[in-house]
């Protein structure tokens, strides 16, 4: 089983780094089909189930806000870099296509890689392996500037870790999808908003983060 997971992960990672959307979908479908015919028959085996408790989702959203705020304060010049590199086709395009791209990443990271790693190794190993793979497939950002790329990779790795924790806690790809998509939409809005209006958005995000922490009590829901 460990060898099969390694082969599947290599195939998926290659597809996500070098392939088109069609290639990525095909690779995910192929891996899930192999897993299905290998004995994993339940939809819940791949995270296709609503979470029994949404509190961990709120906790992870609060963690995402903290990561984004730290990045904005420590690396203020990244704001312009993000606008240039992530809003190439405009805000509307980013908002409309985000649901599809986020879905692909969630199916890749959790339904395929993490769920398989949990079966092949352990739940904690699944968190670490899924985080590592998620970080590796984003190394391409380094080609757009070493310093900026490193900032992106570190932030993505931190967020990937919390998402992996969320999946391990809820066993639901719907939970990770909701957290990931909500954050991406908020991030795109922030990128497109000039200063000082951006400060108003951050104030709104801060209030949302406080609300998220309140809804996620007890705070241990961040952890397995």
N, C-alpha and C positions, 0 to 999 in steps of 0.2 A: 504493500500500500504506500509506503514511503517513497519508493521508486516511482510509482505512478504519479504521486503528487508532484514530485520533482519534474517529471516530464511534462505534466499538464501546466505547471507553473512556468516552465521555460517557454512553452508554446504560447501561452497567454501573454507573457511579458514581451515576447518578440512581436506578437500581433499588435500590442498596444504601443510599442515604441516605433515600429516601422509600417504598420498597416493602416488601411483606411477604416472608416466606420463599418463598412460591410465586412471587412476582414476581421475586425474586432468582434462583431456580432457572431460571425461564423465560428470563430475560435471559442467563444463562450458557449455557444450552442453545442459544439462538438464535445467540449470538456464535460458539460452537464449531462449530455447524452451518455458518454462513457461511464460517468459516475452512476447514472440511473440504472444502466444495464449491469453495473457491478454490484448492485444490491441496495443502493440508497434510493428507495422508492417514495418516501414521504416528502411532500413539498416543504415541510419544516426543516428537513435535512439541509436545505439550501437557503434557509432564512425567509421563505415565502409564507410568512405568518405575521399578523399584527402583534405588536408587543403587548404583553399583559399589563405592563406598567410603563407609562410614558415619562415618568420622572427622570430617568437617566438621559432622555433626549434633551430635556431642559438643562440638565447639568452640563452636558457636552456643548450645547450652544453657548452657555456662559463661559466655558473654557475656550471656545473658539474666539469669543469676543476678547478675552484677555490676551490671547496670542496675537490677534490683529492689532490691538491697542499698543502692546509692547513694540511690535514691529513699526507701527506708525510713529511712535515717539523716538525710538532708537535710530531708525533709518527713515527720516522724513522725506529724503530724496526719492524713495521708492514709489511715492505717490505718482510722480510724473512717469516713472518707468512702467508702472502698471497700466496707466492710461495709454501709453504708446504700444505696449505689447499685448494687452488683453482686450482693448476696446478698438481694435483695428477696424472692425466693420460696424462700429457704433454700438450704443447702449441697447437699442431695441434688439439687434441681432444677438447680443450676448444674453439678454434676458430670455429670448425665445428659444435659443438653442441649449441653454443651460440644462433644462430637464432631461434632454437626450444624453448629453455628455456625462452628466452626473449619474444617470441610470447605468450607462456603460461602466463607469468606474465602480459603482456599487456592486454590480453583478460580477465584475472582474475581481475586486478585492475581497468581497465577503461571500457571495453565493458560490464562487468557484474556489478561490485560493484559501480563504480563512476557514470555510466550512470543511474543506478537504484536509487542511492542516490539523484541525481539531480532531478529525477522525483518525488521521495517520499518527499524530503525536499526542498532543494534549491541548486543553483550552488555552493555557498560558503561552504555550509554544505557538499556537495559532495566532495569538495577538502579536507576538514579536515577529513572526515570519511574515504575516500580512503587512505589518508596518514597514518592514525592511523592503519587501518587494514593491510596495506602493512608493516608497522613497526612491528606489532605483529607477523606476520607469519615469520619474520626473527629473532625472539628471540632465535631460536634454535642455533644460532651462539654462544650464551653465554655458551653452553655446551663445547665449544672448548677452553675455557679460558675466565674468567670473564672480564678482562681488554680489551683484544683484541675483545671479543664479543661486549662489550659496544661501542667500537670505530666503529665497523662495523654497529651496529644498529643505532647509531647516524648518520653516513654517509648515510646509506640507507634511513633513515627517511627524511633527508634533500633533498636527490635526489628524493625520492618519492613525496615530497611536490611540488618540481618544476615540476615534470612530471604531477602531478594532476592539477597544474596551467595551464600547457601546454594543457592538454586535455580540460579543461574548456574553454580555449581561442579558441582552434581550432575545438573542437568536432571531433577530428580525432585520431583514434588509430594508424593510419599510421604515424602520426607525433611523437607520443610518442615512437613508435617502432623504428623509425629511430634514434631518439636521444639516446634511451637506448642501442640499438645494437652498434651504433658508439662508445659510451663510453666504453662498455664492451670490444670490440675488442681492443681499444687503451689501456685499463687497462691491458688486458692479455699480450699484447706486452710489456708493461712496467714491469710487474711482471717477465717476462722471460728474461729480458735484464739485465745483470750484470753492476755494476758501474765500470768505469765511462761512459760507453756507454749509460747507463740509463739517464745521464745528457743531452746527445744529444737529446734523445727522449723527455725529458721534455722541452727542448728549442723549439723543433718542435711543441709540444702541445701548448706551450705558443703563438707561432706565429699563430697557428690555432685558439686559443681562441680570440686573437686580431682580426683576420679575422672574426670570428663568431660574435663578438660584433659589428664590422663594418657593417656586413650584417644584423644585427638585429635592426639597428637604425629605429625608435627611441627606446630607451632602455625601455620605458614603456611597450613594448611587453612582458616583463617578467611577467606582472601582468594582472589581469582580468580587 
